[in-house]
Amino acid sequence: MKKIERMERAARCGAMGSLALLSATSVVMGGRPLNVNDTEPVATGMWQVEASVGYRHDIKCSHGEYPLTLAYGVCPGLDLGVGLGGQFEERTESYGTTCHEAGFGDITLYPRWKFFDQSRFLPSQAASFTVKLPTADDDRSLGSGATDYDLTWIASRKVGENFQIDANVGYSWIGKAQDEEAADIFHYGLAVEYQVLEHLQWVGEVFAQQEMTCGAETMVQFNTGVRWAARDGLTFDIAAGSRLSGEAPDFSCTLGLTWVFGVRNATNNKNK
């Protein structure tokens, strides 16, 4: 009975949980508040902190989170990151009752490798590999209780000085907890970024995911927002979005910051 109850609660909020995966004074292309990633890793020897609060809502579930991500530029073209944080949910249970849960989220680890620089005809390209560790409490449906893996191909194309296009295509291998079923996920997305003013940038994206099971419906969502470079290495952002099709949230929003610090070496200065 306990397993069935967990599966029912996970089904109600499944779409919510699956949407979870700089030294200039002007705004830098790529990064928060987009879900679609860009190819540019953290510069060698630099640290990057991303902190935010997010909220997603539909008729069955309201989900809030406050993730924190720390990344380090290991060498040219490669960075390593770790993500963690907390979450809370309000779920509509059977017979109209509500359930409130809160706790830690899952920990994620990832490397991102940029293996190709933009050429005349081709975009810059990178790959990221993410491991999600089951640190969230699965008994309260705050996590799946299993380890997930994701491999994503990333492409970015700068058009002039003020415009950039990012594209992602990836596949998630969803871990299966004991005696429970889970389907892998195919996901993809497209983002655009435009420099409106020296310190202000507009961003927008459309992304989708589909469970790899027969008859599964594709979930599609859009987000749009802005970034503001407050000072050297510190950028604030805000974005909101909604469902286009499938069981995506009716409304989502995020507010956060990106802070980059450290010692930039000579190679980075030459490349920037």
C-alpha positions in Angstrom: 0.0 0.0 0.0 2.8 2.4 0.8 4.4 1.8 -2.6 1.1 2.4 -4.4 0.6 5.7 -2.5 4.1 6.9 -3.4 3.5 6.1 -7.1 0.1 7.9 -7.1 1.7 11.0 -5.5 4.6 10.9 -8.0 2.2 10.7 -10.9 0.4 13.9 -9.6 3.6 15.9 -9.5 5.7 14.0 -12.0 5.9 16.9 -14.5 7.0 19.2 -11.7 10.0 17.1 -10.6 11.2 16.3 -14.2 11.7 20.0 -14.9 14.3 20.2 -12.3 17.9 18.5 -14.5 31.8 36.3 -16.2 34.0 39.1 -15.5 32.7 41.7 -17.9 30.3 44.4 -16.7 27.9 43.6 -19.6 25.5 40.6 -19.4 27.2 37.4 -20.4 25.4 35.0 -22.9 24.2 31.7 -21.5 23.3 30.4 -18.0 20.4 31.2 -15.7 17.4 31.6 -15.9 17.2 29.3 -18.9 16.7 25.5 -18.8 18.4 25.2 -22.2 22.2 25.2 -21.6 24.9 27.0 -23.5 28.3 25.6 -24.6 30.6 28.1 -22.7 32.1 26.5 -19.6 33.3 28.4 -16.6 36.8 29.9 -17.3 39.8 28.1 -16.0 40.6 28.8 -12.4 37.2 30.6 -11.9 34.3 29.7 -9.6 30.7 30.2 -10.5 27.8 30.2 -8.0 24.2 30.1 -9.1 21.5 30.6 -6.4 17.8 30.9 -7.0 14.2 30.3 -5.9 11.7 28.7 -8.2 8.0 27.9 -8.2 5.8 25.7 -10.4 2.0 25.2 -10.2 -0.8 23.2 -11.8 -4.2 22.1 -10.6 -2.8 19.1 -8.8 0.5 20.3 -7.4 2.5 23.4 -6.3 6.2 22.9 -6.2 8.8 25.3 -4.8 12.6 24.9 -4.7 15.7 26.9 -3.8 18.7 25.3 -5.6 22.3 26.2 -5.3 24.9 25.2 -7.9 28.7 25.5 -7.6 30.9 25.1 -10.7 34.7 25.3 -11.3 36.7 25.8 -14.5 39.1 22.9 -14.4 40.9 23.6 -17.7 40.1 25.3 -21.0 36.9 23.8 -22.3 36.0 21.9 -19.1 34.1 22.7 -16.0 32.8 20.6 -13.1 29.7 21.4 -11.1 27.5 20.2 -8.2 23.9 21.1 -7.4 21.9 20.8 -4.2 19.2 22.6 -2.4 15.7 22.3 -0.8 12.2 21.9 -2.0 8.6 22.0 -0.8 5.3 20.8 -2.3 1.6 21.2 -1.7 -0.3 18.3 -3.4 -4.0 17.7 -3.9 -4.8 14.2 -2.6 -7.8 12.0 -3.0 -11.2 13.4 -1.9 -9.8 17.0 -2.2 -7.5 16.8 0.8 -4.1 18.5 0.6 -0.6 17.3 1.6 2.4 19.4 2.4 6.0 18.1 2.2 9.4 19.8 2.5 12.9 18.6 2.6 16.3 18.4 0.8 16.4 17.7 -3.0 18.6 15.3 -4.9 22.2 16.1 -5.4 23.4 16.5 -9.0 27.0 16.2 -10.3 28.1 17.1 -13.8 31.1 17.9 -16.1 30.6 20.0 -19.2 33.1 19.7 -22.1 33.3 22.2 -24.9 34.9 20.2 -27.7 34.3 22.5 -30.7 34.6 26.3 -31.2 32.3 28.2 -33.5 33.4 28.3 -37.1 32.1 30.1 -40.1 29.5 27.4 -40.8 29.1 25.4 -37.6 28.1 26.5 -34.0 30.2 25.8 -31.0 29.5 22.4 -29.5 29.7 20.8 -26.1 28.5 17.8 -24.1 27.4 17.5 -20.5 26.9 14.4 -18.4 24.8 14.6 -15.3 24.4 12.2 -12.4 21.5 12.7 -10.0 22.0 11.1 -6.6 18.9 10.0 -4.6 19.4 12.2 -1.6 15.7 13.4 -1.4 13.2 11.5 0.7 11.4 9.1 -1.6 9.0 8.0 1.2 7.5 11.5 1.0 7.7 11.6 -2.8 10.3 14.3 -2.8 12.5 12.1 -4.9 12.5 8.8 -6.8 14.9 7.0 -4.5 17.0 6.0 -7.5 20.1 7.3 -9.4 19.5 9.0 -12.8 21.9 9.8 -15.6 21.7 12.3 -18.4 23.8 13.0 -21.5 23.1 16.2 -23.5 24.5 17.6 -26.7 24.7 21.4 -26.7 25.2 23.9 -29.5 25.5 27.7 -29.4 25.8 30.1 -32.3 26.6 33.8 -31.8 25.1 36.1 -34.5 26.9 39.5 -34.3 27.6 41.0 -30.9 24.1 41.0 -29.5 22.4 37.8 -30.5 22.9 34.1 -29.6 21.0 30.9 -30.3 21.4 27.7 -28.1 20.1 24.2 -28.8 20.0 21.1 -26.6 19.2 17.5 -27.3 19.5 14.9 -24.6 18.5 11.6 -23.1 17.9 10.8 -19.4 18.2 7.2 -18.1 15.8 7.2 -15.2 16.7 4.9 -12.3 14.1 2.4 -11.1 13.6 2.1 -7.4 12.8 -1.4 -6.0 9.5 -2.8 -7.4 8.7 0.5 -9.1 8.6 1.4 -12.8 10.1 4.4 -14.5 10.5 5.5 -18.1 13.6 7.1 -19.7 13.1 10.6 -21.1 14.1 12.2 -24.4 14.4 16.0 -24.2 15.3 18.9 -26.4 15.0 22.7 -26.5 15.9 26.0 -28.2 16.8 29.3 -26.6 17.5 32.8 -27.9 19.4 35.6 -26.1 19.5 39.3 -27.1 21.5 42.1 -25.7 19.0 44.9 -25.3 21.3 47.4 -23.4 24.9 47.2 -22.2 23.8 45.7 -18.9 20.4 44.2 -19.8 19.7 41.0 -21.8 16.4 39.4 -22.9 16.2 35.6 -23.0 13.5 33.2 -24.1 13.2 29.4 -24.7 11.0 26.6 -25.7 11.8 23.1 -24.4 10.1 19.7 -24.5 10.5 16.2 -23.1 8.8 12.9 -23.8 8.8 9.7 -21.8 10.1 6.7 -23.9 6.9 4.7 -23.5 4.2 3.9 -26.1 1.6 6.6 -26.4 3.4 9.0 -24.1 2.4 12.7 -24.6 5.1 15.3 -25.3 5.4 18.0 -22.6 6.3 21.4 -24.0 6.9 24.6 -22.1 8.2 28.1 -22.7 10.0 30.6 -20.5 11.0 34.2 -21.0 12.9 36.7 -18.8 15.8 39.1 -18.4 19.3 39.3 -17.0 20.8 42.4 -15.5 24.5 42.8 -14.8 24.7 44.6 -11.5 28.5 44.7 -11.3 31.6 42.9 -12.3 30.9 39.1 -12.2 27.4 39.5 -10.6 24.3 39.0 -12.7 20.6 38.9 -11.5 17.8 37.3 -13.5 14.1 36.7 -13.5 11.9 34.6 -15.8 8.4 33.1 -16.0 6.7 30.6 -18.3 3.8 28.3 -18.9 2.6 25.2 -20.6 2.3 24.8 -24.4 1.2 21.2 -24.5 1.2 18.1 -22.3 1.4 17.9 -18.5 3.8 20.8 -18.1 3.1 23.2 -15.2 0.4 25.8 -15.9 2.8 28.5 -14.5 6.4 28.6 -13.5 8.8 31.4 -12.4 12.3 31.8 -11.1 14.4 34.5 -9.5 18.1 34.2 -9.0 21.7 35.3 -9.4 25.0 34.2 -10.9 28.3 35.2 -9.2 31.7 34.4 -10.8 34.9 35.0 -9.0 38.5 33.8 -8.9 41.7 34.4 -10.7 41.5 34.4 -14.5 44.7 33.1 -16.1 46.5 34.3 -19.2 44.9 31.8 -21.5 41.5 32.9 -20.4 42.3 36.6 -21.0 43.6 35.8 -24.5 40.4 33.8 -25.4 37.9 36.4 -23.9 
